[in-house]
Amino acid sequence: MSNYKSYMHVGIGLWALDRGDGMTELNLLDALVDKLTELFRNYELTAKSGLLQTVKVFAQYLPQPKPAEVTVDDEENTDSDTESTETITPEGYAPEDIESLFPCVIVKLDEATDKEEGALDQTRIKVNFLIGIYDESPDCQGYRDVLNIIETMRQELLSMPGRVLAQRYRLEMPLKSYLFDEQAFPVYFGVIESAWETGRPLMRVSIKSERREL
C-alpha cells in the first residue's frame, strides 16, 4: 500500500491528494452517495400515490424489481386441485416498483483518467448524476421537480469549502446540468455532469537505477 500523499492549496486550507487507501473511484462514489442521502433526508416530493416521499439515492444502478410469489396449479397431480407457490422475477418494473424507487438520484461513475506526470500527480474522475421523478399529471410539468432537485444539488456541491469533498476530491468547473430532450412520460429525467480531481500513486523508482545514475 502506497504512502504517497501530496497537498494542494484550496481556499483557506489544505486538502490531501491521497491514493494510498485503495479504490479511489469507489471511495468517491460512496462519499457522494452519503452526502446526497443526508442532503435529501428531509426533502420530500409527492409520489404517484399522492403521498410525500423522500428523494432516494442509489449508487450506479437502480435496484432490480422485487421477486413476486404467485400461486400456480400443480400440473403433476392432475387428479387433485392442489396448488403451489412459485417465486418469479419480473422482466420489467411494475407500477409498485416505480412507486418505491422514485423520486431518485443515481450516482454513476463514468470514467477515470490519470493525468500527465507533474508536480501534482492527479486522477480525474467523471461522475454523472441521473435525476428521476414520476409524475402522472397531464400538464407534463414533472420536469419542474427535476430542476428543483438539480438546483438543490448544485447549491450543495458548489458551496462546499474549497469545493472539496471528504478532504480528498476537488470538484472541477464547469458543472453541467440539463434535462433529457425527450421525456418518457410519466417519468422525467435530468442529468448533472461532474468531474473530480484526486491524487494517484507516484511512479516507483528502482534503487538499482538510482545507484547507476550516482
C-alpha positions as a printed NumPy array, in Angstrom:
array([[  0.   ,   0.   ,   0.   ],
       [  1.426,   3.327,  -1.048],
       [  2.179,   6.057,   1.484],
       [  2.075,   8.76 ,  -1.177],
       [  0.347,  11.949,  -0.146],
       [  0.671,  15.389,  -1.661],
       [ -1.2  ,  18.608,  -0.891],
       [ -2.739,  21.475,  -2.784],
       [ -3.803,  24.884,  -1.502],
       [ -7.557,  25.324,  -1.902],
       [ -9.328,  28.345,  -0.492],
       [ -8.364,  28.815,   3.137],
       [ -6.947,  25.36 ,   3.829],
       [ -5.167,  22.279,   2.598],
       [ -6.634,  19.153,   1.123],
       [ -4.921,  15.829,   0.679],
       [ -4.484,  14.039,  -2.623],
       [ -4.236,  10.547,  -1.18 ],
       [ -4.269,   7.422,  -3.304],
       [ -2.867,   5.186,  -0.615],
       [ -6.137,   3.664,   0.598],
       [ -7.046,   1.63 ,  -2.47 ],
       [-10.116,   2.083,  -4.655],
       [-10.312,   5.845,  -5.11 ],
       [-13.244,   5.722,  -7.537],
       [-15.342,   3.636,  -5.154],
       [-14.498,   5.925,  -2.248],
       [-15.694,   8.917,  -4.271],
       [-18.896,   7.092,  -5.198],
       [-19.595,   6.22 ,  -1.555],
       [-18.801,   9.754,  -0.371],
       [-21.214,  11.278,  -2.911],
       [-23.987,   8.82 ,  -2.033],
       [-23.562,   9.607,   1.674],
       [-23.568,  13.355,   1.051],
       [-26.682,  13.314,  -1.131],
       [-28.521,  10.924,   1.197],
       [-28.004,  13.413,   4.009],
       [-28.926,  16.357,   1.747],
       [-32.286,  14.831,   0.787],
       [-33.1  ,  13.345,   4.179],
       [-35.914,  15.85 ,   4.724],
       [-36.561,  16.773,   1.085],
       [-39.95 ,  15.421,   0.027],
       [-41.919,  15.27 ,  -3.216],
       [-45.411,  13.998,  -3.96 ],
       [-45.225,  10.409,  -5.192],
       [-47.557,   8.619,  -7.608],
       [-49.812,   7.619,  -4.704],
       [-50.195,  11.241,  -3.669],
       [-48.135,  10.687,  -0.526],
       [-44.919,  12.534,   0.21 ],
       [-41.704,  10.59 ,  -0.371],
       [-38.081,  11.492,   0.204],
       [-35.591,  11.517,  -2.669],
       [-33.717,   8.195,  -2.715],
       [-30.041,   7.964,  -3.655],
       [-28.624,   4.903,  -5.431],
       [-25.062,   4.002,  -6.396],
       [-24.534,   3.243, -10.108],
       [-27.815,   1.399, -10.827],
       [-31.434,   1.171,  -9.779],
       [-32.239,  -1.897,  -7.659],
       [-33.769,  -4.777,  -9.587],
       [-37.533,  -5.383,  -9.369],
       [-38.513,  -7.421,  -6.341],
       [-39.408, -11.08 ,  -6.993],
       [-43.085, -11.875,  -6.516],
       [-44.741, -15.047,  -5.25 ],
       [-47.536, -16.396,  -7.437],
       [-49.874, -19.35 ,  -6.971],
       [-49.896, -21.911,  -9.791],
       [-51.721, -25.195, -10.413],
       [-49.83 , -28.382,  -9.654],
       [-49.661, -29.917, -13.147],
       [-48.012, -33.148, -11.934],
       [-51.049, -34.163,  -9.906],
       [-53.967, -33.924, -12.332],
       [-56.378, -35.808, -10.042],
       [-56.424, -33.095,  -7.424],
       [-56.812, -29.374,  -7.232],
       [-53.548, -28.826,  -5.412],
       [-51.69 , -25.595,  -5.941],
       [-48.139, -24.491,  -5.307],
       [-46.347, -21.212,  -4.856],
       [-43.516, -20.086,  -7.134],
       [-41.222, -17.083,  -6.953],
       [-40.992, -15.204, -10.243],
       [-38.63 , -12.354, -11.055],
       [-40.405,  -9.856, -13.334],
       [-38.746,  -8.747, -16.574],
       [-39.551,  -5.092, -16.004],
       [-40.502,  -2.684, -13.262],
       [-44.082,  -2.966, -12.048],
       [-46.009,   0.167, -11.013],
       [-45.342,  -0.584,  -7.341],
       [-41.598,  -0.786,  -8.094],
       [-41.664,   2.617,  -9.746],
       [-43.612,   3.964,  -6.799],
       [-40.945,   2.757,  -4.382],
       [-37.904,   3.882,  -6.426],
       [-38.873,   7.418,  -7.471],
       [-38.034,  10.23 ,  -6.91 ],
       [-34.358,   9.301,  -7.009],
       [-30.794,  10.283,  -7.803],
       [-28.452,   7.693,  -9.321],
       [-24.76 ,   8.429,  -8.796],
       [-22.91 ,   6.88 , -11.759],
       [-19.162,   6.604, -12.173],
       [-18.279,   7.329, -15.794],
       [-14.516,   7.106, -16.231],
       [-11.213,   7.861, -14.523],
       [ -8.134,   9.309, -16.24 ],
       [ -4.631,   9.554, -14.833],
       [ -3.164,  12.892, -15.878],
       [  0.32 ,  13.541, -17.226],
       [  3.256,  13.469, -14.837],
       [  3.6  ,  16.714, -12.947],
       [  4.115,  18.387,  -9.607],
       [  0.647,  17.274,  -8.572],
       [  0.075,  13.77 ,  -9.885],
       [ -3.683,  13.592, -10.236],
       [ -6.506,  11.338, -11.281],
       [ -9.591,  12.884, -12.881],
       [-12.851,  11.032, -12.203],
       [-16.045,  11.779, -14.117],
       [-19.33 ,  11.239, -12.268],
       [-22.818,  11.704, -13.677],
       [-25.909,  12.222, -11.529],
       [-29.131,  10.912, -13.071],
       [-32.194,  12.537, -11.511],
       [-35.576,  10.86 , -11.993],
       [-39.103,  11.617, -10.812],
       [-42.526,  10.073, -11.503],
       [-45.391,  12.448, -12.29 ],
       [-48.649,  11.382, -13.969],
       [-50.077,  14.911, -14.114],
       [-51.474,  15.579, -17.622],
       [-49.939,  19.062, -17.715],
       [-46.462,  17.457, -18.144],
       [-44.848,  19.68 , -15.539],
       [-42.849,  16.935, -13.824],
       [-39.653,  18.424, -15.208],
       [-40.015,  21.215, -12.665],
       [-39.339,  18.801,  -9.789],
       [-36.289,  17.519, -11.673],
       [-34.977,  21.074, -11.994],
       [-35.609,  21.741,  -8.301],
       [-33.587,  18.637,  -7.354],
       [-30.803,  19.666,  -9.742],
       [-30.679,  23.152,  -8.23 ],
       [-30.598,  21.763,  -4.691],
       [-27.638,  19.568,  -5.641],
       [-25.839,  22.403,  -7.442],
       [-26.145,  24.677,  -4.437],
       [-24.775,  21.967,  -2.144],
       [-21.835,  20.951,  -4.336],
       [-20.799,  24.48 ,  -5.286],
       [-20.934,  25.737,  -1.698],
       [-18.546,  23.11 ,  -0.29 ],
       [-15.468,  24.783,   1.286],
       [-12.864,  24.838,  -1.459],
       [-15.307,  22.675,  -3.457],
       [-13.597,  19.704,  -1.836],
       [-15.409,  16.529,  -0.748],
       [-14.117,  14.38 ,   2.123],
       [-10.819,  16.327,   2.092],
       [ -9.81 ,  14.304,  -0.946],
       [-11.864,  15.065,  -4.06 ],
       [-11.934,  18.512,  -5.645],
       [-14.873,  19.431,  -7.876],
       [-13.757,  20.785, -11.245],
       [-15.523,  23.521, -13.158],
       [-17.68 ,  23.676, -15.185],
       [-20.553,  21.785, -13.568],
       [-23.01 ,  20.91 , -16.344],
       [-26.718,  20.126, -15.922],
       [-29.578,  19.56 , -18.363],
       [-32.904,  17.813, -18.976],
       [-33.383,  14.952, -21.42 ],
       [-34.669,  16.217, -24.777],
       [-37.357,  13.534, -24.81 ],
       [-39.007,  12.504, -21.555],
       [-40.529,   9.027, -21.048],
       [-43.812,  10.279, -19.557],
       [-44.739,   9.819, -16.74 ],
       [-41.056,   9.555, -15.758],
       [-38.867,  12.647, -16.134],
       [-35.083,  12.677, -16.112],
       [-32.298,  15.215, -15.798],
       [-28.517,  14.962, -15.555],
       [-25.645,  16.68 , -13.774],
       [-22.203,  16.008, -15.243],
       [-19.257,  16.49 , -12.9  ],
       [-15.526,  15.82 , -12.737],
       [-13.376,  15.403,  -9.622],
       [ -9.63 ,  15.586,  -9.073],
       [ -7.783,  13.435,  -6.579],
       [ -4.285,  12.007,  -6.093],
       [ -2.66 ,   8.969,  -7.635],
       [  0.429,   6.937,  -6.717],
       [  3.866,   8.166,  -7.621],
       [  5.807,   6.016, -10.068],
       [  8.218,   3.687,  -8.273],
       [ 11.928,   4.247,  -8.874],
       [ 14.279,   1.273,  -8.796],
       [ 17.052,   1.53 ,  -6.187],
       [ 19.452,  -0.107,  -8.653],
       [ 18.673,   2.529, -11.264],
       [ 19.326,   5.315,  -8.76 ],
       [ 22.723,   3.8  ,  -7.864],
       [ 23.789,   3.602, -11.524],
       [ 22.939,   7.281, -12.013],
       [ 25.057,   8.189,  -8.981]])
